[in-house]
Amino acid sequence: MLLINVVMVKFAERDLIRARIQSGRLLIRALEQNLGQLTHLKKTELVNLRLDPQLRGSMIKLLAEGDFAGATIVDRKGNLIFTTGNLAEVGDHYTSITRDAVETGIGSVNFSGSSWGVIWLGQEEVRISEPLLFAGRTIGGITLSASLAPVYETVRKSEKVILLYIILDTIILALVGIYLLSRIVVKPIHNILDTAEQYQEGELLPLADETSRNEIAKLSRSLSNMLKRLDENKKELKDHIASLEKANKELHQAQNEIIRSEKLASVG
């Protein structure tokens, strides 16, 4: 059960991380529409919205609602438009990744850092880079960063319940196993020992179940057969002793008759 639990924890962790990545991509699509409409309404390029308070306000609000720690946005020429949160601290590295997403038109997912997961060490953050598209053209690129700590915490809460059930199942199985072991193995062995210790000659032996094919039943039948053969051997031995005693008695009688005959012959 513990090994199965470890596998299930790994699968749950993987699925939750995938769901986190999927939610990040959905957030990127929402931002994509907002930024596209904003540039379309103002008839300008994304770079000209760098200091737009509406852009910053909507970005910060969407990031907070999606529980993402940071974001970096560049325009289609690679100019930095917006950066906030932990991505603002790491500098040009993730700006470069965002520019690569714009140039290649292909998104990417990167993991960074390490923290204690559920059972072992795991990745600390996931960072999602995607090109921003609107009306069939690339208007820029974005990289989102999200902490994986909430994912691990969710799995830990479920793990506590699962471990509790495993402990209860173990106790139940142990009790049932002890009962079955006592009934199927221990008690029959004690009965066999008592039979062997208390057996007296001539007693009727308890017959083992002939239909049973387990080892205890085979042992019981073997013991019964052995004790039966011992009785037969004892009976044969007694018969031999009785015949020897009879022969010895006859031999003594013959010897006495010979001695008496010799005495009569001497007197004669």
C-alpha positions as CSV (number, residue, x, y, z in Angstrom):
1,M,0.0,0.0,0.0
2,L,2.9,2.4,0.8
3,L,4.5,1.7,-2.6
4,I,1.2,2.3,-4.4
5,N,0.8,5.5,-2.4
6,V,4.2,6.7,-3.5
7,V,3.3,6.1,-7.2
8,M,-0.1,7.8,-6.7
9,V,1.5,10.8,-5.1
10,K,3.9,11.1,-8.0
11,F,1.0,10.9,-10.5
12,A,-1.1,13.4,-8.5
13,E,1.9,15.8,-8.3
14,R,2.5,15.5,-12.0
15,D,-1.2,16.1,-12.9
16,L,-1.5,19.1,-10.6
17,I,1.7,20.7,-12.2
18,R,0.2,20.1,-15.6
19,A,-3.0,21.7,-14.5
20,R,-1.0,24.7,-13.2
21,I,0.8,25.0,-16.6
22,Q,-2.6,24.8,-18.3
23,S,-4.1,27.5,-16.1
24,G,-1.0,29.7,-17.0
25,R,-1.6,29.2,-20.7
26,L,-5.3,30.1,-20.2
27,L,-4.2,33.3,-18.4
28,I,-1.8,34.0,-21.3
29,R,-4.7,33.7,-23.7
30,A,-6.8,36.1,-21.6
31,L,-3.9,38.6,-21.5
32,E,-3.4,38.1,-25.2
33,Q,-6.9,39.2,-25.9
34,N,-6.7,42.2,-23.5
35,L,-3.4,43.4,-25.0
36,G,-4.6,42.8,-28.5
37,Q,-7.8,44.7,-28.1
38,L,-6.0,47.5,-26.2
39,T,-3.5,48.0,-29.1
40,H,-6.3,47.7,-31.6
41,L,-8.5,50.3,-29.9
42,K,-5.6,52.8,-29.4
43,K,-4.2,52.0,-32.9
44,T,-0.7,51.7,-31.6
45,E,2.0,49.1,-31.0
46,L,2.5,47.3,-27.7
47,V,5.7,49.2,-27.0
48,N,3.8,52.4,-26.7
49,L,1.7,51.0,-23.9
50,R,4.7,50.6,-21.7
51,L,3.7,53.2,-19.1
52,D,-0.1,52.8,-19.6
53,P,-1.6,52.5,-16.1
54,Q,-4.6,50.5,-17.5
55,L,-2.1,47.9,-18.8
56,R,-0.3,47.6,-15.5
57,G,-3.5,47.6,-13.5
58,S,-5.1,44.8,-15.5
59,M,-1.9,42.8,-15.6
60,I,-1.4,42.9,-11.8
61,K,-5.0,42.1,-11.3
62,L,-5.0,39.0,-13.6
63,L,-1.7,37.8,-12.1
64,A,-3.1,38.0,-8.6
65,E,-6.3,36.2,-9.6
66,G,-4.3,33.5,-11.3
67,D,-1.9,33.2,-8.3
68,F,1.1,33.8,-10.5
69,A,4.2,35.4,-8.9
70,G,5.6,37.4,-11.8
71,A,5.4,38.2,-15.5
72,T,7.6,39.6,-18.3
73,I,6.1,41.0,-21.5
74,V,8.0,42.1,-24.6
75,D,6.8,43.5,-27.9
76,R,7.3,41.8,-31.3
77,K,10.7,43.5,-31.6
78,G,11.9,42.2,-28.2
79,N,11.5,45.5,-26.3
80,L,10.6,45.1,-22.6
81,I,7.1,46.3,-22.0
82,F,6.2,45.0,-18.5
83,T,7.9,43.0,-15.8
84,T,6.8,42.4,-12.2
85,G,7.2,40.0,-9.3
86,N,10.1,37.6,-9.1
87,L,10.9,37.8,-12.8
88,A,11.8,41.5,-12.3
89,E,14.5,40.3,-9.9
90,V,16.2,37.8,-12.3
91,G,16.9,40.3,-15.0
92,D,17.6,39.7,-18.6
93,H,17.6,35.9,-18.5
94,Y,13.8,35.5,-18.8
95,T,13.5,38.5,-21.0
96,S,15.8,36.6,-23.4
97,I,13.5,33.5,-23.1
98,T,10.5,35.6,-23.9
99,R,12.2,37.1,-26.9
100,D,13.0,33.5,-28.1
101,A,9.3,32.7,-27.9
102,V,8.5,35.7,-30.0
103,E,11.1,34.8,-32.6
104,T,10.4,31.1,-32.9
105,G,6.6,31.4,-32.3
106,I,6.9,28.3,-30.0
107,G,6.1,28.3,-26.3
108,S,8.2,26.6,-23.7
109,V,8.0,25.5,-20.0
110,N,10.9,25.8,-17.7
111,F,11.4,24.8,-14.1
112,S,13.7,26.4,-11.6
113,G,14.9,26.1,-8.0
114,S,14.3,23.2,-5.7
115,S,12.2,22.8,-2.6
116,W,10.8,20.0,-0.5
117,G,7.9,18.5,-2.3
118,V,5.6,15.8,-0.8
119,I,8.0,12.8,-0.4
120,W,11.2,14.1,-2.1
121,L,12.7,17.3,-3.4
122,G,10.8,18.9,-6.3
123,Q,11.0,22.0,-8.5
124,E,10.3,25.3,-6.8
125,E,8.8,27.3,-9.7
126,V,7.4,26.8,-13.2
127,R,7.9,29.4,-15.8
128,I,5.7,29.5,-19.0
129,S,6.8,31.3,-22.1
130,E,4.4,31.9,-25.0
131,P,4.2,34.3,-28.0
132,L,1.3,36.7,-27.9
133,L,-1.0,36.5,-31.0
134,F,-3.9,38.7,-32.0
135,A,-5.8,38.8,-35.3
136,G,-3.3,36.3,-36.9
137,R,-0.1,38.3,-36.1
138,T,2.5,38.2,-33.3
139,I,2.2,41.3,-31.1
140,G,4.8,40.2,-28.5
141,G,5.7,37.5,-26.0
142,I,5.1,36.7,-22.4
143,T,6.7,34.7,-19.6
144,L,4.7,33.8,-16.4
145,S,6.2,32.5,-13.2
146,A,4.2,30.5,-10.6
147,S,5.3,28.9,-7.4
148,L,4.7,25.1,-7.1
149,A,4.4,25.3,-3.3
150,P,0.5,25.4,-3.4
151,V,0.6,22.2,-5.5
152,Y,2.8,20.4,-3.0
153,E,0.6,21.6,-0.1
154,T,-2.5,20.3,-1.7
155,V,-1.0,16.9,-2.2
156,R,0.3,16.9,1.4
157,K,-3.2,17.5,2.7
158,S,-4.5,14.5,0.7
159,E,-1.5,12.5,1.8
160,K,-2.4,12.8,5.5
161,V,-5.8,11.3,4.8
162,I,-4.4,8.5,2.7
163,L,-1.8,7.6,5.3
164,L,-4.5,7.5,8.0
165,Y,-6.5,5.1,5.8
166,I,-3.3,3.0,5.2
167,I,-2.7,2.8,9.0
168,L,-6.4,1.7,9.6
169,D,-6.2,-0.8,6.8
170,T,-2.9,-2.2,8.1
171,I,-4.4,-2.7,11.6
172,I,-7.5,-4.4,10.2
173,L,-5.5,-6.6,7.9
174,A,-3.1,-7.5,10.7
175,L,-6.0,-8.5,13.0
176,V,-7.7,-10.5,10.3
177,G,-4.3,-12.1,9.4
178,I,-3.6,-13.0,13.0
179,Y,-7.1,-14.6,13.4
180,L,-6.8,-16.5,10.1
181,L,-3.2,-17.6,11.0
182,S,-4.4,-18.8,14.4
183,R,-7.4,-20.7,12.9
184,I,-5.7,-22.2,9.9
185,V,-2.1,-22.8,11.1
186,V,-1.5,-22.3,14.9
187,K,-4.6,-24.1,16.3
188,P,-4.2,-27.2,14.0
189,I,-0.5,-27.5,14.9
190,H,-1.4,-27.4,18.6
191,N,-4.0,-30.1,18.0
192,I,-1.4,-32.2,16.3
193,L,1.1,-31.7,19.1
194,D,-1.5,-32.5,21.8
195,T,-2.5,-35.7,19.8
196,A,1.1,-36.8,19.6
197,E,1.9,-36.1,23.3
198,Q,-1.3,-37.5,24.8
199,Y,-1.7,-40.5,22.4
200,Q,-2.0,-43.9,24.2
201,E,-2.0,-47.3,22.6
202,G,-5.3,-48.5,21.3
203,E,-6.9,-45.1,21.2
204,L,-8.9,-44.1,18.1
205,L,-7.2,-41.4,16.2
206,P,-9.0,-38.3,14.9
207,L,-9.2,-38.6,11.2
208,A,-8.0,-35.7,9.1
209,D,-10.2,-34.3,6.4
210,E,-9.4,-36.2,3.3
211,T,-10.7,-33.5,1.0
212,S,-8.3,-30.9,2.4
213,R,-5.1,-30.4,0.4
214,N,-3.2,-27.9,2.6
215,E,0.1,-28.8,4.4
216,I,-1.5,-28.9,7.9
217,A,-4.0,-31.5,6.8
218,K,-1.3,-33.5,5.1
219,L,0.8,-33.4,8.3
220,S,-2.2,-34.5,10.3
221,R,-2.8,-37.5,8.0
222,S,0.9,-38.4,8.0
223,L,0.8,-38.4,11.9
224,S,-2.3,-40.5,11.9
225,N,-0.8,-43.0,9.5
226,M,2.5,-43.1,11.5
227,L,0.7,-43.7,14.8
228,K,-1.4,-46.4,13.1
229,R,1.7,-48.1,11.8
230,L,3.2,-47.9,15.3
231,D,0.2,-49.7,16.8
232,E,0.4,-52.4,14.1
233,N,4.2,-52.8,14.8
234,K,3.5,-53.0,18.5
235,K,0.9,-55.6,18.0
236,E,3.2,-57.7,15.7
237,L,6.0,-57.3,18.3
238,K,3.7,-58.6,21.0
239,D,2.7,-61.5,18.9
240,H,6.4,-62.3,18.3
241,I,7.2,-62.1,22.0
242,A,4.2,-64.3,22.8
243,S,5.4,-66.9,20.3
244,L,8.9,-66.8,21.6
245,E,7.7,-67.2,25.2
246,K,5.6,-70.2,24.1
247,A,8.6,-71.7,22.2
248,N,10.8,-71.1,25.3
249,K,8.3,-72.8,27.5
250,E,8.1,-75.8,25.2
251,L,11.9,-75.9,25.1
252,H,12.0,-76.1,28.9
253,Q,9.5,-78.9,28.9
254,A,11.5,-80.8,26.3
255,Q,14.7,-80.3,28.3
256,N,13.0,-81.6,31.5
257,E,11.7,-84.6,29.7
258,I,15.2,-85.4,28.4
259,I,16.7,-85.1,31.9
260,R,13.9,-87.3,33.3
261,S,14.5,-89.9,30.6
262,E,18.3,-89.9,31.3
263,K,17.6,-90.4,35.0
264,L,15.3,-93.4,34.2
265,A,17.8,-94.8,31.9
266,S,20.5,-94.5,34.6
267,V,18.3,-96.2,37.2
268,G,17.5,-98.9,34.6
